[in-house]
Amino acid sequence: MDEDEVRRRLLHLFKAKVCYRPRFGYWELRPSPATPTDTPGLVQPSATPLLDAALLLDGIHSRTEQAVLLHTYSPVTGERLCIAATGARDVRLRRELAFTPAAVDRLRRAPLDSDAPGLVMLANLAGHDAPLREDLRQIRCAQVALTESPLPGWILVSVPVRRLPGAPTVPGAEPRVVAAVSILAPNHTQGDPLIAYGRLMHNAVQAAIESSVAIGHHRFAAAEAA
């Protein structure tokens, strides 16, 4: 690798805030922050109220040490949109995203049938009696999807979310899928990520929804008593 190519790559890392220049001729990696924050450009601006969703993403990240994304979908454009991310300041992940800006764009916004988060929502948006492609039928049966991500060498494992934690419920109505929670992990992840990550995320989503419902009931009871 020649000197110009090295400098070009270092400048990419500098712009992504992965490294800095303490003095001329020296480059150093920035220390990883104690709390996970979003990678600039990865999250699509959205009016969707996140409520307690941040706690859900933080909980999954703390248990897996992988980046965790929350996608919703646009019925107008037929796209899945990343509206929140946690743990995306991993140095390796930021470095690879800095070198592949097109992957950032595709992780943020892409057609529903592009990869795991969109597919897991698409499989559950169709009515129970509607015919499905075989891959979507299997995803709906398993309630988890795994595909390659737009970032080469990384995978997405996704589960559906029928109600964001803290969102109100409609009595008697079956909740429809409104989002997908995904883990973005290196493709060499040991074990079976489809099973391990899928089960972990299902449990975390269910626990987050149940705990937020319990808190909501207490609030409503206190309001009524007042």
C-alpha positions in Angstrom: 0.0 0.0 0.0 1.5 3.3 -1.0 1.7 6.5 1.1 -1.1 8.3 -0.7 -3.5 5.3 -0.1 -2.5 5.1 3.6 -3.2 8.8 4.0 -6.5 8.6 2.2 -7.7 5.8 4.5 -6.5 7.6 7.6 -8.5 10.7 6.5 -11.6 8.5 6.1 -11.1 7.3 9.7 -10.5 10.9 10.9 -13.7 12.1 9.3 -15.6 9.2 10.9 -14.1 10.2 14.3 -12.5 6.8 14.7 -9.0 8.3 15.0 -7.4 11.7 15.6 -4.1 13.5 15.1 -2.5 14.5 18.4 0.3 16.2 16.5 1.7 16.3 12.9 2.7 13.0 11.6 1.0 10.9 14.3 -2.4 9.2 14.3 -4.2 7.6 17.2 -7.4 5.7 17.6 -10.0 7.4 19.7 -10.9 5.6 22.9 -14.3 3.8 22.7 -16.9 5.7 24.8 -18.3 4.1 27.9 -21.8 4.4 26.7 -22.9 3.2 23.2 -24.1 5.9 20.8 -25.3 6.1 17.3 -23.1 6.1 14.2 -23.7 9.3 12.3 -25.8 8.7 9.2 -27.0 5.3 10.3 -30.3 6.5 11.8 -33.1 7.9 9.6 -34.9 10.9 11.1 -38.3 9.8 12.2 -41.3 11.1 14.1 -42.0 7.6 15.6 -42.0 8.0 19.4 -39.4 5.6 20.7 -40.8 5.6 24.3 -38.9 2.8 26.2 -37.3 1.3 23.1 -33.9 2.7 23.9 -33.8 0.6 27.1 -34.6 -2.5 25.0 -31.8 -1.8 22.6 -29.3 -1.1 25.4 -30.3 -4.3 27.2 -29.6 -6.4 24.1 -26.4 -4.7 23.4 -25.1 -5.2 26.9 -25.8 -8.9 26.7 -24.3 -9.5 23.2 -21.8 -6.7 22.8 -23.0 -6.3 19.2 -24.6 -3.3 17.5 -28.4 -3.4 17.8 -30.7 -1.7 15.3 -34.4 -0.8 15.4 -36.2 -0.7 12.0 -39.7 0.3 11.2 -41.3 0.4 7.8 -43.0 2.9 5.5 -46.2 1.7 3.9 -45.9 4.5 1.4 -42.5 3.7 0.0 -42.3 0.0 1.0 -38.9 0.6 2.7 -37.5 -0.4 6.1 -36.0 2.5 8.0 -33.5 2.4 10.8 -34.9 4.8 13.5 -32.5 3.9 16.4 -29.2 2.2 17.0 -27.1 1.2 20.0 -23.6 -0.1 20.3 -22.6 1.1 16.8 -19.4 2.9 18.0 -17.4 -0.3 18.1 -14.0 0.7 16.5 -14.0 -2.1 14.0 -17.6 -1.4 12.9 -17.0 2.3 12.6 -13.9 1.7 10.5 -15.6 -0.6 8.1 -18.6 1.7 7.8 -16.3 4.6 7.1 -14.8 2.7 4.1 -18.2 1.6 2.8 -20.6 4.6 3.0 -23.0 2.9 0.6 -23.5 0.3 3.4 -24.5 3.0 5.8 -27.1 4.2 3.4 -28.5 0.7 2.9 -28.5 -0.1 6.6 -30.4 3.1 7.2 -33.0 2.7 4.4 -33.7 -0.1 1.9 -36.6 -2.0 0.4 -38.4 -4.3 2.7 -37.3 -7.4 0.8 -33.6 -6.5 1.0 -32.5 -8.2 4.2 -33.5 -9.7 7.6 -35.2 -6.7 9.3 -37.4 -6.0 6.3 -38.1 -9.6 5.6 -39.2 -10.4 9.2 -41.6 -7.5 9.0 -42.8 -8.4 5.5 -43.5 -12.0 6.6 -45.7 -10.8 9.4 -47.5 -7.9 7.6 -49.5 -10.3 5.3 -52.7 -11.7 6.6 -52.7 -15.2 8.1 -54.6 -16.6 5.1 -52.5 -14.8 2.5 -50.2 -17.0 0.4 -46.5 -16.4 1.1 -43.2 -17.2 -0.6 -41.5 -20.2 1.0 -38.7 -18.1 2.6 -41.3 -15.7 4.1 -43.4 -18.6 5.3 -40.4 -20.1 7.1 -39.5 -16.7 8.7 -43.1 -16.2 9.9 -43.0 -19.7 11.4 -39.7 -19.2 13.1 -40.3 -15.4 13.9 -36.7 -14.7 13.2 -34.6 -14.0 10.1 -30.9 -14.1 9.3 -29.3 -12.6 6.1 -26.1 -11.0 5.1 -26.1 -7.3 5.8 -25.3 -4.5 3.4 -21.9 -4.3 5.1 -19.7 -7.0 3.6 -18.6 -9.6 6.2 -21.4 -8.8 8.6 -24.9 -10.5 9.2 -28.2 -9.2 10.4 -30.4 -11.4 12.8 -33.9 -9.9 13.2 -37.1 -10.5 15.2 -40.4 -8.7 14.8 -41.8 -6.2 17.3 -45.6 -6.0 17.5 -45.7 -3.0 19.8 -42.9 -0.7 20.9 -42.3 -0.9 24.6 -44.4 1.8 26.4 -46.8 2.2 23.5 -50.5 2.0 24.4 -52.5 -1.1 23.6 -56.0 -1.3 22.0 -58.2 -3.8 24.0 -59.3 -6.8 22.0 -57.2 -5.9 18.9 -54.4 -8.2 17.7 -51.2 -6.0 17.5 -49.6 -5.9 14.1 -45.9 -5.9 13.5 -44.6 -2.3 13.7 -40.9 -2.8 13.8 -37.9 -5.2 13.8 -35.0 -5.4 16.3 -31.8 -6.6 14.7 -28.3 -7.6 15.8 -25.5 -6.6 13.4 -22.6 -9.0 14.0 -19.5 -10.2 12.2 -20.2 -13.1 10.0 -17.7 -15.3 11.9 -19.9 -15.2 15.0 -19.4 -18.5 16.8 -22.3 -20.9 17.4 -25.7 -20.6 15.7 -26.6 -16.9 15.8 -30.1 -17.6 14.3 -31.0 -19.6 17.4 -28.9 -17.9 20.1 -29.5 -14.3 19.1 -33.1 -15.0 18.0 -34.1 -16.5 21.3 -32.3 -13.7 23.3 -34.0 -11.0 21.3 -37.5 -12.6 21.5 -37.1 -12.8 25.3 -35.8 -9.3 25.6 -38.6 -7.8 23.4 -41.3 -9.7 25.4 -39.9 -8.7 28.7 -39.6 -5.1 27.7 -43.2 -5.0 26.5 -44.5 -6.7 29.6 -42.6 -4.5 32.0 -43.6 -1.3 30.2 -47.3 -2.4 30.2 -47.1 -3.0 33.9 -45.7 0.5 34.4 -48.4 1.9 32.2 -51.1 0.2 34.2 -49.8 1.7 37.4 -49.7 5.2 35.9 -53.2 4.8 34.6 -54.4 3.6 38.0 -52.7 6.5 39.8 -54.3 8.9 37.3 -57.8 7.5 37.9 -57.4 7.5 41.6 -56.4 11.2 41.5 
